[in-house]
């Protein structure tokens, strides 16, 4: 469990499963930046029972507010090289946008990944027009690297995606400047 001042980032519990499945599969909450494809509840339950959504290739966490409500999801997963991980996140209720939950959850996950593993590089991908997601990347110290043109097919159209990265030495320098 990763505890912040606004939220907690933790693994999913069996008691959370039905709520989590309903939140993940709620199509209206996916907005313009998430695919409308989803896994069936049965497939998700089976996967959870097999590995709790934690494998060598990926690890899923829920974002929980101070009242212990699941408000989002954050995950890290295998990227192109063994020393790189990609982070993905989603807030389930747009009314909670702008309150710092995802930024804090992302920072908690970044610290966890660099403290526990030997990763050299973390990546975030975001639609250029997804201002909230771009701000999360910036606030967490990620640097823009470029745009992958027409890389994702979401909501019936191809969309560009921006690549952001944070290198271990940049993270270490940020931690030093914050603690001083």
KOLDO-69656 format. One line per field, with one value per residue (C-alpha): residue in one letter; x, y, z. Coordinates in Angstrom, 3 decimals, m for minus. Layout:
REM residues N
residuo	c(a/...)
x	c(X/...)
y	c(Y/...)
z	c(Z/...)
REM end
This chain:
REM residues 180
residuo	c(x/x/x/x/x/x/x/x/x/x/x/x/x/x/x/x/x/x/x/x/x/x/x/x/x/x/x/x/x/x/x/x/x/x/x/x/x/x/x/x/x/x/x/x/x/x/x/x/x/x/x/x/x/x/x/x/x/x/x/x/x/x/x/x/x/x/x/x/x/x/x/x/x/x/x/x/x/x/x/x/x/x/x/x/x/x/x/x/x/x/x/x/x/x/x/x/x/x/x/x/x/x/x/x/x/x/x/x/x/x/x/x/x/x/x/x/x/x/x/x/x/x/x/x/x/x/x/x/x/x/x/x/x/x/x/x/x/x/x/x/x/x/x/x/x/x/x/x/x/x/x/x/x/x/x/x/x/x/x/x/x/x/x/x/x/x/x/x/x/x/x/x/x/x/x/x/x/x/x/x)
x	c(0.000/1.249/m0.186/m0.369/m2.108/m5.024/m5.201/m3.986/m2.700/m3.235/m3.834/m7.386/m9.065/m11.621/m14.216/m13.545/m13.991/m17.670/m17.374/m14.136/m15.576/m18.590/m16.350/m13.895/m16.668/m18.741/m18.638/m19.738/m16.878/m14.302/m14.604/m12.734/m9.367/m10.107/m11.114/m14.692/m13.428/m13.597/m13.203/m16.239/m16.862/m16.264/m12.869/m11.885/m12.943/m10.980/m7.870/m8.154/m8.488/m5.414/m3.057/m4.808/m3.952/m0.257/2.136/5.727/4.406/1.987/0.726/m2.657/m3.536/m6.712/m6.704/m8.725/m9.812/m9.687/m13.179/m11.949/m13.915/m12.272/m11.956/m9.508/m6.955/m3.229/m0.980/2.516/3.412/6.143/7.377/9.797/12.927/13.557/14.692/11.540/8.004/4.937/2.411/m1.279/m4.056/m7.731/m10.013/m13.509/m15.485/m14.681/m16.184/m13.054/m10.710/m8.348/m8.198/m4.730/m5.698/m4.098/m1.006/m0.427/m1.139/1.281/3.995/3.499/3.816/6.892/8.612/7.678/9.006/12.329/12.786/11.932/13.126/16.144/14.185/16.054/13.088/9.366/6.970/3.503/1.439/m1.307/m3.472/m2.082/m5.504/m5.964/m4.877/m5.429/m3.227/m0.504/m0.518/m0.136/2.923/4.429/3.749/5.411/8.556/8.028/9.515/7.787/9.659/7.429/4.198/3.308/0.979/m2.262/m0.956/m4.248/m7.661/m10.194/m13.877/m13.849/m10.864/m7.085/m5.547/m2.090/m0.376/2.369/5.230/6.579/9.500/11.171/14.703/16.089/18.703/15.955/13.816/16.788/17.532/13.851/13.823/16.951/15.517/12.219/13.888/16.180)
y	c(0.000/3.451/6.219/9.868/12.859/12.732/9.084/5.561/3.372/m0.298/m3.694/m4.765/m6.891/m9.634/m7.462/m4.700/m6.874/m6.278/m2.512/m2.403/m4.319/m2.001/1.100/m0.185/m1.246/1.931/3.169/6.802/7.331/6.373/9.712/10.584/9.047/5.449/2.568/1.330/m2.259/m4.023/m7.464/m9.386/m9.525/m13.291/m12.836/m10.196/m12.356/m15.302/m13.182/m11.711/m15.170/m16.371/m13.502/m10.562/m8.464/m8.713/m10.452/m10.024/m7.973/m5.700/m4.625/m2.996/m0.755/1.062/4.688/5.149/8.480/9.295/7.793/4.482/4.866/3.508/6.545/5.352/2.860/3.114/0.462/m0.121/m2.574/m3.920/m1.520/m1.878/m2.617/m4.509/m1.310/0.647/0.574/2.389/3.882/4.212/5.720/6.538/8.497/6.978/10.166/13.345/15.398/14.488/15.900/18.662/17.674/16.111/12.474/11.145/13.333/12.064/8.443/8.751/10.241/7.462/4.851/6.540/6.569/2.927/1.827/3.645/2.656/m1.028/m1.876/m1.082/0.596/3.356/4.911/5.349/6.386/7.921/8.172/10.746/12.225/15.737/17.288/15.456/18.499/16.845/13.856/16.073/18.111/14.931/13.996/17.471/17.729/14.352/15.471/13.619/15.259/15.294/13.319/13.472/12.419/9.038/9.911/7.933/5.399/4.574/3.725/5.040/5.844/5.095/7.191/7.128/9.441/10.826/10.097/12.050/10.169/11.441/9.940/10.246/8.934/7.667/10.481/13.088/11.481/11.399/15.097/15.986/14.105/15.934/19.331/18.562/17.399/20.461)
z	c(0.000/m0.973/1.212/0.266/1.795/m0.696/m1.646/m1.164/m3.978/m3.220/m4.753/m5.413/m2.735/m3.310/m1.559/m4.137/m7.208/m8.067/m7.553/m9.522/m12.479/m12.598/m12.507/m15.128/m17.495/m17.167/m20.765/m20.174/m17.701/m20.330/m22.083/m25.254/m24.398/m23.471/m25.678/m25.505/m25.573/m22.240/m20.720/m19.617/m15.852/m15.971/m17.640/m15.106/m12.156/m13.531/m14.078/m10.575/m9.015/m10.941/m10.154/m8.409/m11.507/m10.621/m13.010/m14.126/m17.057/m15.194/m11.800/m11.213/m8.283/m7.327/m6.259/m3.092/m1.550/2.171/2.627/1.131/m2.111/m5.248/m7.504/m10.123/m11.311/m11.948/m13.408/m14.649/m17.340/m19.568/m22.210/m25.115/m23.056/m19.800/m18.035/m18.924/m17.537/m18.813/m16.421/m17.190/m15.099/m15.178/m12.888/m12.849/m12.155/m14.094/m11.243/m9.268/m11.929/m10.897/m7.238/m7.407/m6.897/m10.074/m9.722/m6.190/m7.197/m10.109/m7.891/m5.337/m8.089/m9.607/m6.210/m5.650/m9.047/m8.706/m5.041/m5.412/m8.930/m11.068/m13.858/m15.664/m17.419/m16.901/m19.642/m19.834/m23.001/m23.394/m26.107/m26.753/m26.146/m22.829/m20.824/m17.436/m18.285/m19.761/m16.513/m14.437/m16.498/m16.116/m12.366/m11.829/m13.687/m16.967/m20.057/m23.466/m26.101/m29.122/m30.711/m32.135/m34.993/m35.334/m32.811/m31.073/m32.465/m29.937/m30.377/m34.080/m35.085/m35.055/m32.486/m31.864/m28.566/m26.818/m25.184/m21.860/m19.958/m16.589/m16.164/m12.873/m12.586/m13.166/m10.451/m8.056/m8.719/m8.111/m4.816/m3.678/m4.597/m2.841/0.378/0.595)
REM end
